[in-house]
Amino acid sequence: MEFLTEQLANWKFYLIGAYPEGPLTGLTLNIVLAVLSITIGLFFGIIFGVGRTSCRSYLRHPCGLYVDVIRSTPLLLIIFWFYFFLPVVGAKMPLFWCAVISLSVYASAYQAEIVRAGILSVPLGQMEAALSTGMTRYQAMKLVILPQAFKKMLPSFVSFFNSLFKSTSIVYIVGIIDLTRTGIIISQRQPNRIYAAYICMALGFWISCYLLSFASQLLEKRLGILDYESYKPEICRQDLVLLPLPKTVKRFLVTQK
């Protein structure tokens, strides 16, 4: 227990490492990687997601092929692709940006499916009504379809961001000092503190994901995406729970056997 208290007291090292005297590491680096990757991936995810719903086959099929290939490939293998392949073609890139590109490619494929599902959830009549007013297909998609689809996509985006944030722990394999690598370094230097270090790592990821989920619920309620009050049944489940039987009734049932 004293080892765990000692590690928790060293929370700053788990959070930012030696920054500002040294490079930014720890949990903050995981957050930066996740935010950059989800932002870049969203840009390309919208392009591929809209492309998958296109009526033009020369757009729909390449976008579908890209999404299927990336979604069928483990994230670790994608990181290895960029880590080992880029130097072969002469593209020297820092480890940080190598990880960002790998995570962005991975995120773009999954977000493309979220965008496609959101677009298909909007009734077809919305597109037909927009086209009947003289809008082009691009204007209808931008001004009518995507704003409605965004509200339905938001819970899925938040869920995927949570998943991607936890997946950033894999980048330690190529030498990036994130929260996982920080815990490993401490456990290697002080083997008797390995359990305390790994508990601190788990707490860091859990607190971050919990706060993100809580913030997303507030945002959903503010935007009117989900009205939690309307989903409550008229009779709560606890009102339907059977009360314990009296002793006299139990005795009667035993005698009847």
N, C-alpha and C positions, 0 to 999 in steps of 0.2 A: 504493500500500500504506500509505503514511503517513497518507493521508486516512481510510482504513478504521480504522486504529489510533486515530486521533484521535476518530472517531465512537464506536467501541466504548468508549473511555475516558469518553465522555459518556453512559453507559448509564442513569444515573439519570433524565436528561431524557426518554429514550425510555420509561422504565418508569412514572414518576409525574408527569412534567412539573415544574411549579413548586410542587407540593404539598410542605409545608403552607402556604407563603406565598401560594400561588395555588390555583386550582381543580385538582382531580384530573384528569389527562389521561394520554395515552400508553397503553401496553399494559395497565396496570391497569384503565383505563376499559373497554377491550374485554372484559376478564375479568368485570368487574362487569355489563356489559350482557348478556353471554352467560349468566351465572349467574341473573340476575333473569328473563331471557326464558325460559330453559329451565324454571325453577321455575313461573312463572305459566303458561307454555304447557303444562306437564305436568298442572296442575290441570284446565284446560279440555280438554286432550287426552284425559284419562281419561273425562271426561263425554261428549265426542263419540265416543270410541272405543267405550265401552259402549253409547252410543245407537245406533251403527251396527250393533251386534249384537242390538239389541232386536227382539222379535217384533211390536212395535207399529209400524205404518207411519207414524203421525203423529210418532214420534220418529226412526225410522230414516231417512226421506227428508229431513227438514230437516238432520239431521247429515251425511248423505251429500252434500247440496247444498253445505253450508258447506265441507266438506273438499275437494270437487272444485273449487270456485271458487278457494279460496285456493291450492291446490296448482298450479292452472293459471295463476296470476298471478305474475310476477317479483317478487322481494323489493323491488327498487328502486321498482317501481310502488306497492307497498303502503306503503313509506315516504313516497312523494310524496302518496299519498292522505291520510294522517294529517297530514303537514306542511302541506299546502295546504287540506285540507277542514275540519279542526277550527277554525281561525280564522274560516272562513266562517260556521259555525254558532254562533260566539260563545264557543267553548271555547278559552281561552288556556292553553297548556300549555308548560312549559319544553322545550327541545330534547331534554334527556336522557330525559324521560318519554315524549315523542313517539316517540323511537327504541325505548324499552322496549316500548311498546304495539305498535308495528309488528312488532318481532321476535317478541313473544309471540303475536300473531295468526298470524304465519307458522309459528312453532314448534308451535302447538296443532294445526294441521291435519296436519302430518307426524307428530307424536307420537300423534295419534288413530289413524292407520293402523298405527303400531307397536303400540299397545294392542290394536287390533282383530285384528291378526295373532297377537299373543301369546295372546289369548283363544281364537281359533279353533284354535290349536295344542294346547290342552288337550283330551284325549279327551272326547267327549260323555258317556261314562259317568260322569265325575266330577260333572257337573251333575245327572244323573239320580240318582246315589247320594246327593248332598246333599239333593235334593228329597224323596227317599224317607225320609229321617230326620226330616222335618217342618220343615226349613228353608224360609224363603221364598226367592224368586229373588234378592232383594237380599242376604240373608244368605249364600246359596250363592256369589254372585259375590264378595262381600267376603271371606269366610272360606276359601273353597275354591279358586275359579277364579283370582282375581287373584294370590294368593301363589305359585301354581305358574307362572302366566304371567309373573310379574315376572322370574324367573330367565332365561327365554327372551328376554325383552325387553331385558335389560341390555346385551348387546353392541350391539344396534341403537340404544339410547339413547346410548351412548358415541360411536358412530360419528356419530350426528346432532349430538351436542353439539360434536364436532370440526368438523363442517361449519358449524354455526351460529356457532361462535366465529370461524371464518374469514370468515363472511358479515358479521360486525359491522364489517368494514373498509369496508362500503358506506356506513355512517352519516356518514362524513366529508363526503358530498355535501351534507348539510343544515347543515353548519357545526360539527359536533361534533369536538372536537380529540382524536381517538383516536390510535393508533399510526400509521395511514396519514397522517392530517393532520399529525402531528408530523414525519414524514419529508418530506412535501411542503413544509412551512414551512421546514425546514432547507435543502432543495434549492433553494428559491426565493431564500433569503437568500444562499446560497453555491452558485451553479450548478456550480462546479468540484468540489463534493462530492456531486453527485446520485447517482452510482453507490454511493458509500459509504453514503449515507443509505438507499437502497433495499435494499442488502444487509443493513443493520441491521434494517430492517423485516421482511425475510424471515426473518432469524434469530430475531427475537422470536416470530413466529407459529409457526415450525418447532419451536423449543424447547418452547413451550407445548403444542402438539399432541402432540409426542413424549412429554412427561411425562404428559399425560393418558392416552394410549394405554398407556403402561407401567403407570400406576396402575390402569387398568381391568383389565389382565391379572392383576395381583396380586389385585384384588378378585374377579374371576371364579374364580381358583384357590382363594381363601379360601372362597368360597361354594359351591365344588364344582360350578360351572356347566360348566367344561371341565377334563377331566383330560388335560393335554397328553401325559403319559407313555403313556396308553393309545392315542394316535393314532400312535405311532411304529411303523413296519412292523417285522416280525421281521428282515428283511434290509434294511439301509440302502442307499440308492441308490448311495452311493459304492462299496459292495462289488460293485455290478453293472457298474461302468464298465470297459470293455474296456481292457486294458493295451496300450501301444504295441507294434507288431509288431517283432520282431527284424530286423536288417538282412538276414540270410540269407533270411528268409521274404519280405521285400520284393523281393529280387533274383529269387527264384523266381517271384513273381507277375509281375514285369516281363518275364521271359523267356517266360512262358506267353502273354503278349499278342502 
